[in-house]
Amino acid sequence: MDLKKTIADGAATMRKAVDWTSHELATLHTGKASPSMVEGINVHVEAYGMTQRLKDMAAITTPDARTIVVTPFDKAVTDDIRKAIQAANIGINPVPQGGFIRCPVPELTGERRRDLAKVAHRMAEDGRVRVRNARRDCLEAVKKAHKDKLVTDDDLKRAEKEVQGHTDGAAKQIDALLKAKETELGTV
């Protein structure tokens, strides 16, 4: 068993969990327009009989801090996109204007900011769970190798310590991402 590779794989999985958390937190609407707020929305297109992500069907831009503009590549799906944005329930009311859809981003109320902070905490906790799952999987592989006499006691202890170090680092990164998002949500 290659102990270094097992630990490196576990660390890579933890980095992916941090990246996932970062992406999820970026989708939270903080009063400032961002393409990430809508690009992950799934759009069911009647004309094609299938579902696609919005970013695969349209150009998404932010001409100013309060507006998202969605320009479909195929004008025939404009209404499907508008319906999908409304159905996503992200607090944006899309307005079709000719060949594009204007999505004004409303100011956040204090109550909405608190709700979004709770959502951010949930997303961060999901990220932490992913990190802990990666730690568990890595340690199980190392302990199994120890049980099968492929790894010495000293190597087992060193591996456990190294995996815990990666886990702590990933958890700190997630905490920093959450703190930054909370600060962003608190800024009026």
DRENVEX-687964 format. One line per field, with one value per residue (C-alpha): residue number from 1; chain; z negated, x negated, y. Coordinates in pm, 1 decimal. Layout:
// residues N
nr	[NUM	...] $
kette	[A	...] $
w	[Z	...] $
u	[X	...] $
v	[Y	...] $
This chain:
// residues 188
nr	[1	2	3	4	5	6	7	8	9	10	11	12	13	14	15	16	17	18	19	20	21	22	23	24	25	26	27	28	29	30	31	32	33	34	35	36	37	38	39	40	41	42	43	44	45	46	47	48	49	50	51	52	53	54	55	56	57	58	59	60	61	62	63	64	65	66	67	68	69	70	71	72	73	74	75	76	77	78	79	80	81	82	83	84	85	86	87	88	89	90	91	92	93	94	95	96	97	98	99	100	101	102	103	104	105	106	107	108	109	110	111	112	113	114	115	116	117	118	119	120	121	122	123	124	125	126	127	128	129	130	131	132	133	134	135	136	137	138	139	140	141	142	143	144	145	146	147	148	149	150	151	152	153	154	155	156	157	158	159	160	161	162	163	164	165	166	167	168	169	170	171	172	173	174	175	176	177	178	179	180	181	182	183	184	185	186	187	188] $
kette	[A	A	A	A	A	A	A	A	A	A	A	A	A	A	A	A	A	A	A	A	A	A	A	A	A	A	A	A	A	A	A	A	A	A	A	A	A	A	A	A	A	A	A	A	A	A	A	A	A	A	A	A	A	A	A	A	A	A	A	A	A	A	A	A	A	A	A	A	A	A	A	A	A	A	A	A	A	A	A	A	A	A	A	A	A	A	A	A	A	A	A	A	A	A	A	A	A	A	A	A	A	A	A	A	A	A	A	A	A	A	A	A	A	A	A	A	A	A	A	A	A	A	A	A	A	A	A	A	A	A	A	A	A	A	A	A	A	A	A	A	A	A	A	A	A	A	A	A	A	A	A	A	A	A	A	A	A	A	A	A	A	A	A	A	A	A	A	A	A	A	A	A	A	A	A	A	A	A	A	A	A	A	A	A	A	A	A	A] $
w	[0.0	90.3	-225.6	-72.4	216.5	-17.7	-226.9	84.5	222.6	-107.3	-106.7	254.4	161.4	-126.0	110.5	339.1	41.5	-31.2	337.1	338.5	27.4	183.5	497.4	297.4	84.6	400.4	515.9	214.9	310.7	103.2	259.4	528.2	869.5	965.5	1258.3	1017.0	862.8	1170.2	1376.9	1189.7	1239.6	1431.9	1718.2	1860.2	2225.4	2376.8	2734.0	2680.4	2426.8	2192.1	1897.0	1916.6	1686.9	1758.7	1819.2	2104.1	2271.6	2234.6	2183.0	1829.6	1754.5	1480.4	1638.6	1291.8	923.7	917.0	1248.8	1409.1	1783.5	1938.0	2317.0	2453.1	2741.0	2889.1	2857.8	2868.2	2512.0	2353.7	2184.0	2052.6	1898.6	1741.4	1585.7	1453.0	1285.7	1120.3	1012.6	856.9	583.6	537.3	484.7	840.0	1066.9	1431.4	1686.5	2056.9	2277.3	2644.4	2698.4	2336.7	1979.4	1723.3	1363.8	1112.1	781.7	490.4	173.4	-111.8	-418.7	-766.2	-791.9	-451.8	-557.3	-869.5	-660.1	-416.5	-705.6	-822.5	-469.2	-460.5	-791.4	-649.5	-336.2	-546.5	-765.4	-451.6	-346.5	-688.8	-665.6	-328.5	-482.1	-775.3	-535.7	-338.8	-666.9	-768.1	-430.7	-434.2	-791.1	-721.5	-432.4	-647.8	-940.7	-707.1	-573.6	-934.3	-1018.9	-711.8	-838.0	-537.4	-759.2	-1084.2	-1409.8	-1369.0	-1010.9	-1126.6	-1395.2	-1149.8	-887.7	-1139.3	-1245.6	-884.3	-783.9	-1089.5	-986.2	-640.2	-802.5	-1036.0	-746.9	-533.9	-824.9	-882.6	-513.4	-529.4	-846.2	-670.8	-370.1	-602.3	-795.4	-469.5	-350.8	-684.0	-660.6	-305.0	-416.3	-705.3	-485.4	-388.5] $
u	[0.0	-127.0	-64.2	-165.1	77.8	363.1	300.5	262.0	591.3	764.9	618.4	732.4	1085.7	1079.6	965.7	1256.7	1492.4	1352.2	1389.9	1747.1	1828.0	1673.1	1884.5	2202.5	2145.9	2083.8	2437.0	2586.1	2741.5	2582.7	2748.6	2480.5	2550.5	2334.8	2372.4	2323.4	2662.3	2841.9	2595.6	2660.7	3037.9	3172.2	3400.7	3649.6	3689.1	4017.4	3890.6	3600.2	3774.2	3475.7	3322.3	3002.3	2818.4	2880.6	2511.7	2516.4	2810.1	2735.8	2475.7	2501.9	2364.1	2386.0	2388.8	2413.7	2421.4	2800.5	2876.9	2815.6	2876.7	2944.5	2915.3	3031.4	2834.5	3169.5	3441.9	3711.7	3625.0	3649.8	3983.6	3857.1	3557.0	3777.4	4001.5	3699.8	3554.1	3889.6	3929.5	3579.9	3718.5	3397.6	3573.8	3527.7	3816.5	3699.6	3829.4	3808.7	3693.3	3665.7	3389.8	3274.2	3401.9	3323.7	3310.2	3307.8	3147.8	3348.2	3196.7	3175.0	3390.1	3255.6	3473.2	3355.7	2992.2	3048.2	3212.8	2921.7	2674.3	2851.2	2829.4	2458.2	2404.4	2584.9	2366.6	2050.7	2160.6	2223.3	1866.9	1732.6	1924.5	1762.4	1419.5	1490.7	1611.4	1285.6	1089.5	1288.4	1236.8	863.3	817.4	1018.2	785.0	477.4	616.4	708.6	353.1	224.4	451.8	321.2	-35.9	-119.2	-177.6	-377.0	-243.9	-467.0	-349.5	12.4	-35.5	-216.2	54.9	332.3	156.1	101.0	462.2	584.4	361.8	521.0	866.4	796.8	662.4	970.4	1202.3	1018.8	1058.1	1431.9	1461.7	1279.8	1513.6	1815.5	1682.2	1623.3	1977.9	2126.2	1935.9	2060.6	2419.0	2388.8	2268.7	2553.6] $
v	[0.0	345.7	547.7	882.6	835.9	745.1	1056.9	1274.1	1140.8	1219.8	1572.0	1623.0	1516.0	1764.3	2042.9	1954.3	1986.2	2333.5	2431.3	2298.6	2503.7	2812.9	2767.0	2707.4	3017.6	3222.1	3143.3	3322.7	3653.0	3931.1	4233.4	4264.6	4114.5	3816.9	3573.5	3281.5	3364.9	3229.3	3026.4	2700.7	2716.1	2417.7	2513.7	2264.6	2355.9	2244.9	2289.5	2049.8	1823.9	1831.8	2015.3	2219.9	2458.5	2824.8	2898.5	2642.4	2816.7	3186.4	3456.4	3595.2	3941.5	4204.3	4551.2	4709.7	4608.7	4570.0	4394.2	4056.5	4031.2	3690.0	3673.4	3334.4	3185.7	3074.4	3341.3	3068.8	2958.9	3305.5	3228.8	2891.7	3068.7	3337.2	3070.1	2876.9	3187.8	3257.8	2894.1	2892.6	3120.2	3319.9	3652.3	3777.0	3872.8	3840.6	4093.4	3999.1	4289.1	4204.1	3949.3	3933.3	3904.6	4173.7	4049.0	4335.6	4232.5	4376.7	4523.8	4274.7	4326.1	4251.3	3941.2	3813.5	3870.7	3656.4	3384.5	3388.3	3369.4	3051.6	2909.5	2997.2	2812.8	2508.5	2515.1	2545.8	2254.4	2044.2	2125.8	2025.5	1696.4	1628.6	1697.1	1463.3	1193.4	1225.0	1195.2	886.9	717.6	790.6	667.9	352.3	268.3	328.6	122.9	-160.9	-161.2	-164.4	-456.6	-641.1	-572.9	-349.4	-44.3	-24.1	123.0	429.3	483.6	452.2	721.1	952.2	901.7	972.4	1292.5	1406.2	1334.1	1525.8	1817.5	1823.5	1800.5	2092.3	2302.0	2236.6	2316.9	2647.6	2735.5	2664.7	2875.1	3161.4	3135.7	3141.4	3441.3	3631.5	3551.1	3658.8	3986.7	4033.4	3961.9	4205.3	4492.0	4723.1] $
